[in-house]
């Protein structure tokens, strides 16, 4: 019904507002591909727009030396923090 759709849109708008107004870099991935990166993430990685980021994998944001570590952590369903070296758009 229309009320549910309005409530869902409001929730989505509030979530997007939170993502875009935090100083932390936040990326959202679905099926291993980027579907959204907030403004802080765009700045951190040197991208000009969300469109440049859509479709990239998490490996596109990480130094190749850490790819195997990430694969292992994903396979283990490891959820605690760990350090990696990020890679900007220009390498």
Backbone torsions as a table, in degrees:
resi	resn	phi	psi	omega
1	UNK	NA	166.3	-174.3
2	UNK	-62.7	-35.8	179.8
3	UNK	-64.8	-41.3	178.3
4	UNK	-64.8	-42.0	179.7
5	UNK	-64.1	-42.3	178.3
6	UNK	-63.2	-42.0	179.3
7	UNK	-65.2	-40.9	178.8
8	UNK	-64.5	-42.5	179.1
9	UNK	-63.9	-40.6	178.4
10	UNK	-62.6	-42.6	178.1
11	UNK	-63.0	-44.8	178.5
12	UNK	-63.3	-43.4	178.0
13	UNK	-61.6	-41.6	178.6
14	UNK	-65.0	-41.6	179.3
15	UNK	-64.4	-44.7	179.2
16	UNK	-63.7	-39.4	177.1
17	UNK	-59.8	-45.4	178.4
18	UNK	-60.4	-47.7	-179.3
19	UNK	-59.8	-42.7	-175.0
20	UNK	-79.8	-12.0	-176.7
21	UNK	-117.1	19.8	173.8
22	UNK	-103.5	154.2	179.3
23	UNK	-85.0	-8.4	179.1
24	UNK	-82.4	143.4	175.5
25	UNK	-78.1	124.8	-178.8
26	UNK	-130.2	127.6	174.7
27	UNK	-121.3	144.1	178.1
28	UNK	-116.9	128.4	-178.0
29	UNK	-120.8	143.8	176.0
30	UNK	-134.4	128.2	-178.1
31	UNK	53.7	38.0	176.6
32	UNK	79.0	3.2	-179.0
33	UNK	-119.8	143.6	179.3
34	UNK	-69.5	131.8	175.0
35	UNK	-117.2	-12.1	179.2
36	UNK	-167.1	141.5	170.3
37	UNK	-137.0	133.7	-177.9
38	UNK	-75.0	175.5	-176.4
39	UNK	-58.6	-41.5	178.7
40	UNK	-62.2	-38.2	178.1
41	UNK	-67.5	-40.8	177.6
42	UNK	-59.3	-46.2	-179.9
43	UNK	-64.8	-45.7	-177.9
44	UNK	-59.4	-42.0	-175.9
45	UNK	-95.2	-1.3	174.1
46	UNK	81.7	23.7	177.8
47	UNK	-94.9	153.8	-179.2
48	UNK	-94.7	-22.8	-176.8
49	UNK	-153.5	159.4	176.8
50	UNK	-61.8	-35.2	-178.4
51	UNK	-58.8	-32.7	177.9
52	UNK	-66.3	-25.4	-172.8
53	UNK	-94.2	-29.4	-176.5
54	UNK	-57.0	130.5	177.8
55	UNK	94.1	-12.6	177.9
56	UNK	-75.0	150.9	176.9
57	UNK	-92.3	167.8	178.5
58	UNK	-62.9	-25.0	177.9
59	UNK	-66.6	-24.7	177.7
60	UNK	-68.7	-15.3	-177.9
61	UNK	-107.3	4.9	-173.5
62	UNK	-128.6	140.5	175.9
63	UNK	-56.2	136.0	-179.3
64	UNK	-54.0	-27.4	179.4
65	UNK	-62.6	-17.6	-177.0
66	UNK	-106.8	0.9	-177.3
67	UNK	-59.5	-44.5	-179.0
68	UNK	-64.9	-39.0	178.3
69	UNK	-61.1	-43.6	179.6
70	UNK	-63.9	-44.7	178.8
71	UNK	-57.0	-44.6	179.0
72	UNK	-62.2	-44.5	-178.8
73	UNK	-64.4	-39.3	178.7
74	UNK	-65.6	-45.7	179.8
75	UNK	-61.6	-33.9	179.8
76	UNK	-81.7	-5.3	-172.7
77	UNK	55.7	38.3	-179.2
78	UNK	-70.7	128.0	-174.9
79	UNK	-117.4	-4.8	179.2
80	UNK	-82.9	157.9	180.0
81	UNK	-64.1	148.7	171.7
82	UNK	-152.2	158.9	-175.3
83	UNK	-95.5	141.6	173.1
84	UNK	-139.5	170.5	175.9
85	UNK	-104.4	121.1	-179.2
86	UNK	-81.2	162.3	179.5
87	UNK	-130.4	127.6	178.8
88	UNK	-78.2	170.2	-179.9
89	UNK	-52.3	-40.1	-177.2
90	UNK	-84.7	9.0	177.2
91	UNK	97.9	NA	NA
